[in-house]
């Protein structure tokens, strides 16, 4: 007898603060759509960051773990109460938060984090967890505001380069599974010192026409393979982070690609992705790229379900 493999769980990291609340709601929402379980993860610190002249203080390990168990227990209980039909498990880890969350999420289908809200010395000493996990995780990472609630705008926005077809292998199945319109957006920005050179071409529409033509050809095969997905292609000049956030203002999710680390791209997260992750608003999913081109008709999946081959 053939049995279908159980979908990988949605992994959500909690830290005991209100900024995790939206992440948990998003994880439950995604788990229902994917017919998957939920893994709630909390990472106990080895030391506590306190800032000032003594940025870290040591506490007995069992004291830290005791508090961590309470945080995790509350989060798991709240998730089970909100979604009794889902399989919810708790995982407690200790160590560097960014590393441990990435490890815990490796066997999941999605890692969900609350958007970073810390400012000042606390952020300097502890770093940015959201950007750190998004830069390391081997699966897509969603970053969500603490007050996020389930919404159905029926629109998915994907920010891509004209030749960046690999992100489409994630964007089209996601839009199809949501029954949503897919807006594919490309933003270009010329450095200020050379803005005058860009002005004439931007005004005449020369660059918009050329980039739109290239983007349309990139999307064409995927559009044919997913006839149920309505697609819009948008090319605009401006600062990428601001334009992408504006484009996704009434969307359900904004998709961004994380480049594969290599000699040409030594950093995993570019400045645009970092900037977008720091802006409140639409949930952002950062999707790791493999560097291997994905062509539409080869193998298509809808979160684990083979559609075509």
MIMILUM-655084 format. One record per residue (C-alpha): residue number from 1; x, y, z. Coordinates in Angstrom, 3 decimals, padded with zeros to 6 digits. Layout:
<rs>
+-----+----------+----------+----------+
|   n |     east |    north |       up |
+-----+----------+----------+----------+
| NUM |        X |        Y |        Z |
...
+-----+----------+----------+----------+
</rs>
This chain:
<rs>
+-----+----------+----------+----------+
|   n |     east |    north |       up |
+-----+----------+----------+----------+
|   1 |  000.000 |  000.000 |  000.000 |
|   2 |  001.313 |  003.446 | -000.939 |
|   3 |  001.262 |  006.023 |  001.807 |
|   4 |  001.846 |  009.659 |  001.158 |
|   5 |  004.847 |  011.109 |  002.910 |
|   6 |  003.899 |  013.478 |  005.702 |
|   7 |  004.540 |  017.154 |  004.797 |
|   8 |  007.458 |  018.825 |  006.530 |
|   9 |  006.326 |  021.001 |  009.453 |
|  10 |  006.184 |  024.762 |  009.576 |
|  11 |  008.767 |  025.914 |  012.127 |
|  12 |  008.155 |  029.036 |  014.206 |
|  13 |  010.643 |  030.581 |  016.618 |
|  14 |  009.328 |  032.275 |  019.763 |
|  15 |  011.164 |  034.478 |  022.232 |
|  16 |  008.544 |  035.089 |  024.906 |
|  17 |  007.664 |  038.622 |  023.719 |
|  18 |  004.698 |  040.052 |  021.825 |
|  19 |  006.656 |  040.158 |  018.571 |
|  20 |  006.304 |  036.371 |  018.365 |
|  21 |  002.492 |  036.461 |  018.394 |
|  22 |  002.083 |  037.319 |  014.719 |
|  23 |  004.705 |  034.736 |  013.764 |
|  24 |  002.764 |  031.992 |  015.556 |
|  25 | -000.490 |  033.009 |  013.857 |
|  26 |  001.264 |  033.020 |  010.474 |
|  27 |  002.788 |  029.591 |  011.141 |
|  28 | -000.610 |  028.118 |  012.059 |
|  29 | -002.162 |  029.705 |  008.962 |
|  30 |  000.545 |  028.268 |  006.712 |
|  31 |  000.370 |  024.846 |  008.376 |
|  32 | -003.355 |  024.646 |  007.676 |
|  33 | -002.794 |  025.530 |  004.019 |
|  34 |  000.014 |  022.987 |  003.673 |
|  35 | -001.744 |  020.319 |  005.760 |
|  36 |  001.389 |  020.140 |  007.892 |
|  37 |  002.274 |  020.199 |  011.556 |
|  38 |  003.860 |  023.038 |  013.508 |
|  39 |  007.168 |  022.968 |  015.359 |
|  40 |  007.512 |  025.703 |  017.975 |
|  41 |  011.152 |  026.454 |  018.784 |
|  42 |  012.657 |  028.483 |  021.603 |
|  43 |  016.392 |  028.971 |  022.049 |
|  44 |  017.668 |  029.483 |  025.576 |
|  45 |  020.706 |  031.773 |  025.739 |
|  46 |  023.976 |  030.627 |  027.262 |
|  47 |  024.389 |  034.161 |  028.670 |
|  48 |  022.012 |  037.093 |  028.947 |
|  49 |  022.652 |  040.318 |  027.022 |
|  50 |  022.043 |  043.248 |  029.378 |
|  51 |  023.856 |  046.109 |  027.617 |
|  52 |  025.759 |  048.947 |  029.278 |
|  53 |  029.343 |  048.445 |  030.438 |
|  54 |  028.702 |  044.731 |  031.025 |
|  55 |  026.969 |  043.597 |  027.827 |
|  56 |  026.606 |  039.981 |  028.971 |
|  57 |  025.975 |  038.335 |  032.358 |
|  58 |  026.278 |  034.677 |  033.252 |
|  59 |  023.396 |  032.931 |  035.003 |
|  60 |  023.182 |  029.297 |  036.162 |
|  61 |  022.346 |  027.077 |  033.188 |
|  62 |  019.374 |  025.455 |  034.930 |
|  63 |  017.879 |  028.872 |  035.716 |
|  64 |  018.084 |  029.837 |  032.057 |
|  65 |  016.628 |  026.506 |  030.948 |
|  66 |  013.831 |  026.732 |  033.509 |
|  67 |  012.707 |  030.089 |  032.153 |
|  68 |  013.098 |  028.789 |  028.609 |
|  69 |  010.835 |  025.804 |  029.337 |
|  70 |  008.165 |  028.176 |  030.659 |
|  71 |  008.366 |  030.358 |  027.530 |
|  72 |  008.169 |  027.351 |  025.231 |
|  73 |  005.400 |  025.685 |  027.231 |
|  74 |  003.195 |  028.795 |  027.071 |
|  75 |  003.763 |  029.190 |  023.334 |
|  76 |  002.954 |  025.536 |  022.597 |
|  77 | -000.179 |  025.633 |  024.766 |
|  78 | -001.416 |  028.808 |  023.042 |
|  79 | -000.744 |  027.339 |  019.585 |
|  80 | -002.601 |  024.120 |  020.429 |
|  81 | -005.542 |  026.085 |  021.799 |
|  82 | -005.689 |  028.239 |  018.654 |
|  83 | -005.398 |  025.258 |  016.287 |
|  84 | -006.488 |  022.031 |  018.030 |
|  85 | -006.691 |  020.250 |  014.669 |
|  86 | -002.949 |  020.653 |  014.043 |
|  87 | -000.060 |  018.587 |  015.357 |
|  88 |  001.977 |  021.054 |  017.426 |
|  89 |  005.300 |  020.095 |  019.007 |
|  90 |  007.789 |  022.090 |  021.063 |
|  91 |  011.564 |  022.067 |  020.665 |
|  92 |  013.943 |  023.611 |  023.206 |
|  93 |  017.523 |  024.425 |  022.208 |
|  94 |  020.321 |  026.382 |  023.846 |
|  95 |  023.109 |  028.385 |  022.273 |
|  96 |  023.390 |  031.060 |  019.616 |
|  97 |  019.882 |  031.977 |  018.619 |
|  98 |  020.540 |  032.479 |  014.901 |
|  99 |  022.443 |  029.211 |  014.504 |
| 100 |  020.045 |  027.097 |  016.569 |
| 101 |  016.929 |  028.374 |  014.806 |
| 102 |  018.475 |  027.682 |  011.405 |
| 103 |  019.396 |  024.144 |  012.509 |
| 104 |  015.940 |  023.483 |  013.991 |
| 105 |  014.299 |  024.705 |  010.788 |
| 106 |  016.403 |  022.651 |  008.373 |
| 107 |  013.923 |  019.757 |  008.340 |
| 108 |  010.893 |  022.040 |  008.006 |
| 109 |  009.230 |  023.570 |  004.964 |
| 110 |  009.239 |  027.152 |  006.265 |
| 111 |  010.756 |  029.032 |  009.205 |
| 112 |  008.666 |  031.877 |  010.647 |
| 113 |  010.072 |  034.713 |  012.756 |
| 114 |  008.659 |  037.838 |  014.352 |
| 115 |  009.962 |  041.035 |  012.783 |
| 116 |  012.862 |  042.621 |  014.662 |
| 117 |  011.749 |  045.596 |  016.791 |
| 118 |  014.733 |  046.137 |  019.065 |
| 119 |  016.632 |  049.387 |  018.712 |
| 120 |  019.732 |  051.017 |  020.169 |
| 121 |  022.344 |  049.164 |  022.271 |
| 122 |  020.224 |  045.996 |  022.628 |
| 123 |  020.223 |  045.533 |  018.867 |
| 124 |  023.944 |  046.336 |  018.613 |
| 125 |  024.925 |  043.781 |  021.279 |
| 126 |  022.637 |  040.953 |  020.205 |
| 127 |  022.485 |  041.511 |  016.447 |
| 128 |  019.472 |  041.016 |  014.203 |
| 129 |  017.997 |  037.538 |  014.518 |
| 130 |  015.699 |  037.849 |  011.510 |
| 131 |  018.452 |  038.798 |  009.055 |
| 132 |  020.834 |  036.244 |  010.566 |
| 133 |  018.410 |  033.340 |  010.202 |
| 134 |  017.311 |  034.446 |  006.725 |
| 135 |  020.968 |  034.490 |  005.700 |
| 136 |  021.649 |  030.946 |  006.946 |
| 137 |  018.477 |  028.884 |  006.659 |
| 138 |  018.239 |  026.178 |  004.026 |
| 139 |  014.460 |  026.667 |  003.658 |
| 140 |  012.381 |  029.823 |  003.081 |
| 141 |  012.168 |  032.204 |  006.035 |
| 142 |  009.067 |  034.325 |  006.698 |
| 143 |  009.357 |  037.528 |  008.741 |
| 144 |  006.060 |  038.766 |  010.181 |
| 145 |  004.876 |  041.727 |  012.249 |
| 146 |  003.808 |  041.011 |  015.818 |
| 147 |  000.240 |  042.200 |  015.130 |
| 148 | -000.229 |  040.170 |  011.935 |
| 149 | -003.646 |  038.588 |  011.467 |
| 150 | -004.803 |  036.186 |  008.724 |
| 151 | -005.782 |  038.152 |  005.637 |
| 152 | -006.727 |  037.157 |  002.100 |
| 153 | -005.944 |  039.975 | -000.314 |
| 154 | -005.481 |  037.464 | -003.108 |
| 155 | -002.141 |  038.876 | -004.251 |
| 156 |  001.453 |  037.626 | -004.030 |
| 157 |  004.354 |  039.927 | -004.948 |
| 158 |  007.730 |  038.576 | -006.079 |
| 159 |  010.672 |  040.954 | -006.388 |
| 160 |  013.138 |  039.578 | -008.951 |
| 161 |  015.905 |  040.432 | -011.358 |
| 162 |  014.915 |  040.121 | -015.049 |
| 163 |  016.985 |  036.948 | -015.351 |
| 164 |  016.135 |  035.654 | -011.872 |
| 165 |  013.857 |  032.838 | -012.891 |
| 166 |  014.657 |  030.541 | -009.974 |
| 167 |  012.424 |  032.452 | -007.556 |
| 168 |  009.509 |  031.814 | -009.920 |
| 169 |  009.746 |  028.087 | -009.108 |
| 170 |  008.552 |  029.034 | -005.616 |
| 171 |  006.313 |  031.988 | -006.497 |
| 172 |  004.044 |  030.281 | -009.048 |
| 173 |  003.164 |  027.210 | -006.923 |
| 174 |  002.573 |  029.463 | -003.924 |
| 175 |  000.262 |  031.800 | -005.859 |
| 176 | -001.549 |  028.791 | -007.338 |
| 177 | -002.091 |  027.209 | -003.923 |
| 178 | -003.490 |  030.506 | -002.624 |
| 179 | -005.623 |  031.168 | -005.692 |
| 180 | -003.872 |  034.529 | -005.834 |
| 181 | -002.700 |  036.957 | -008.494 |
| 182 |  001.095 |  036.970 | -008.855 |
| 183 |  002.728 |  040.363 | -009.378 |
| 184 |  006.329 |  040.063 | -010.578 |
| 185 |  008.212 |  043.282 | -009.812 |
| 186 |  011.637 |  044.503 | -010.901 |
| 187 |  013.095 |  047.749 | -009.526 |
| 188 |  016.221 |  049.447 | -010.806 |
| 189 |  018.153 |  052.258 | -009.158 |
| 190 |  020.966 |  054.349 | -010.618 |
| 191 |  023.421 |  055.866 | -008.075 |
| 192 |  022.671 |  059.518 | -007.362 |
| 193 |  025.865 |  060.773 | -008.999 |
| 194 |  024.704 |  059.248 | -012.293 |
| 195 |  020.984 |  059.933 | -011.949 |
| 196 |  021.061 |  062.511 | -014.740 |
| 197 |  022.098 |  059.796 | -017.200 |
| 198 |  019.121 |  057.715 | -016.168 |
| 199 |  016.605 |  060.554 | -016.336 |
| 200 |  016.145 |  060.691 | -020.100 |
| 201 |  015.814 |  056.920 | -020.504 |
| 202 |  013.396 |  056.715 | -017.595 |
| 203 |  011.289 |  059.552 | -018.997 |
| 204 |  011.174 |  058.043 | -022.494 |
| 205 |  010.391 |  054.637 | -021.082 |
| 206 |  013.290 |  053.007 | -022.911 |
| 207 |  014.511 |  051.034 | -019.905 |
| 208 |  011.004 |  050.156 | -018.763 |
| 209 |  010.168 |  048.687 | -022.162 |
| 210 |  013.418 |  046.702 | -022.408 |
| 211 |  013.224 |  045.331 | -018.860 |
| 212 |  009.514 |  044.519 | -019.198 |
| 213 |  010.171 |  042.588 | -022.403 |
| 214 |  012.922 |  040.551 | -020.707 |
| 215 |  010.779 |  039.936 | -017.629 |
| 216 |  007.813 |  038.835 | -019.746 |
| 217 |  009.995 |  036.298 | -021.557 |
| 218 |  011.288 |  035.016 | -018.210 |
| 219 |  007.736 |  034.555 | -016.920 |
| 220 |  006.286 |  033.080 | -020.139 |
| 221 |  007.036 |  029.370 | -019.559 |
| 222 |  005.839 |  029.489 | -015.961 |
| 223 |  002.682 |  031.301 | -016.995 |
| 224 |  001.951 |  028.515 | -019.501 |
| 225 |  002.534 |  025.827 | -016.866 |
| 226 |  000.249 |  027.565 | -014.357 |
| 227 | -002.710 |  028.808 | -016.431 |
| 228 | -004.722 |  029.233 | -013.240 |
| 229 | -002.383 |  031.988 | -012.003 |
| 230 | -003.069 |  035.522 | -013.181 |
| 231 |  000.241 |  037.362 | -013.613 |
| 232 |  001.172 |  041.036 | -013.693 |
| 233 |  004.663 |  042.230 | -014.628 |
| 234 |  005.795 |  045.578 | -013.191 |
| 235 |  009.050 |  047.435 | -013.863 |
| 236 |  009.709 |  050.662 | -011.952 |
| 237 |  012.688 |  052.924 | -011.229 |
| 238 |  013.502 |  053.931 | -007.655 |
| 239 |  015.047 |  052.663 | -004.459 |
| 240 |  014.326 |  048.917 | -004.434 |
| 241 |  013.389 |  048.446 | -000.769 |
| 242 |  010.892 |  051.307 | -000.733 |
| 243 |  009.375 |  050.375 | -004.093 |
| 244 |  008.977 |  046.712 | -003.176 |
| 245 |  007.341 |  047.502 |  000.161 |
| 246 |  004.979 |  049.949 | -001.565 |
| 247 |  004.138 |  047.391 | -004.274 |
| 248 |  003.298 |  044.793 | -001.611 |
| 249 |  001.249 |  047.118 |  000.596 |
| 250 | -001.997 |  045.236 | -000.105 |
| 251 | -000.485 |  041.802 | -000.771 |
| 252 | -000.569 |  038.634 |  001.324 |
| 253 |  003.189 |  038.100 |  001.084 |
| 254 |  006.300 |  039.587 | -000.540 |
| 255 |  008.817 |  037.060 | -001.904 |
| 256 |  012.525 |  037.857 | -002.151 |
| 257 |  015.399 |  035.668 | -003.313 |
| 258 |  018.506 |  035.009 | -001.243 |
| 259 |  021.473 |  034.586 | -003.527 |
| 260 |  023.645 |  031.546 | -003.248 |
| 261 |  026.906 |  032.447 | -001.513 |
| 262 |  029.880 |  032.294 | -003.875 |
| 263 |  032.939 |  034.338 | -004.863 |
| 264 |  030.783 |  036.832 | -006.726 |
| 265 |  028.285 |  037.182 | -003.862 |
| 266 |  030.178 |  036.595 | -000.579 |
| 267 |  027.260 |  037.851 |  001.519 |
| 268 |  024.014 |  035.893 |  001.640 |
| 269 |  021.664 |  038.848 |  002.172 |
| 270 |  021.877 |  041.916 | -000.025 |
| 271 |  021.147 |  045.448 |  001.213 |
| 272 |  017.672 |  045.464 | -000.336 |
| 273 |  016.565 |  042.329 |  001.504 |
| 274 |  017.996 |  043.607 |  004.782 |
| 275 |  016.196 |  046.907 |  004.358 |
| 276 |  012.864 |  045.254 |  003.522 |
| 277 |  013.085 |  042.929 |  006.541 |
| 278 |  013.395 |  045.958 |  008.808 |
| 279 |  010.257 |  047.660 |  007.496 |
| 280 |  006.896 |  046.877 |  009.103 |
| 281 |  004.057 |  045.787 |  006.880 |
| 282 |  003.472 |  042.772 |  004.656 |
| 283 |  004.961 |  039.366 |  005.609 |
| 284 |  008.220 |  038.790 |  003.736 |
| 285 |  009.465 |  035.344 |  002.714 |
| 286 |  013.166 |  035.083 |  001.870 |
| 287 |  013.740 |  032.095 | -000.416 |
| 288 |  017.252 |  030.577 | -000.672 |
| 289 |  018.488 |  030.101 | -004.222 |
| 290 |  020.589 |  027.146 | -005.329 |
| 291 |  022.172 |  028.832 | -008.319 |
| 292 |  020.781 |  026.096 | -010.560 |
| 293 |  018.251 |  027.417 | -013.122 |
| 294 |  014.738 |  026.013 | -012.719 |
| 295 |  012.700 |  025.602 | -015.888 |
| 296 |  008.944 |  025.553 | -015.734 |
| 297 |  007.878 |  022.209 | -017.185 |
| 298 |  010.493 |  019.992 | -015.494 |
| 299 |  009.335 |  019.355 | -011.926 |
| 300 |  006.720 |  021.493 | -010.252 |
| 301 |  005.605 |  021.172 | -006.664 |
| 302 |  002.932 |  022.739 | -004.552 |
| 303 |  004.549 |  022.477 | -001.151 |
| 304 |  005.452 |  018.819 | -001.477 |
| 305 |  002.705 |  017.770 | -003.896 |
| 306 |  004.054 |  016.912 | -007.360 |
| 307 |  001.991 |  018.680 | -010.013 |
| 308 |  003.878 |  017.925 | -013.217 |
| 309 |  006.991 |  016.143 | -014.357 |
+-----+----------+----------+----------+
</rs>
